[in-house]
Amino acid sequence: MAKKIKDAGCCKGVDKDLSCCKVESVISIDERGQLVLPKEIRDKAGIRAGDKLAVVSWEKGGKVCCISLMKVENLTGMVKDMLGPLMKEIIEK
């Protein structure tokens, strides 16, 4: 039986191989460096005009090999969940 990932955001509780992740679409970057997220993906993710997204990247061999987008409120919640108990412990000492 595969181990579960603890507190992995929206993929919480999925198999370690991240089978919840899939290629949704292929998009292009224009000459100004802009891209368009397809409407279907924006709708599924609940992304609306004015929402803020965090760009998360992973490096391998000194080069970025993976880029993800995450709604800022989800990132804020994860940071709070991770750092909150630690900060509470520090403050109580």
Secondary structure, DSSP 8 states (H G I E B T S, - for coil): ---B-TT-GGGTT-BTT-TT----------TTS-----HHHHHHHT--TT--EEEEEEEETTEEEEEEEEEHHHHHHHHHHHHHHHHHHHHH-
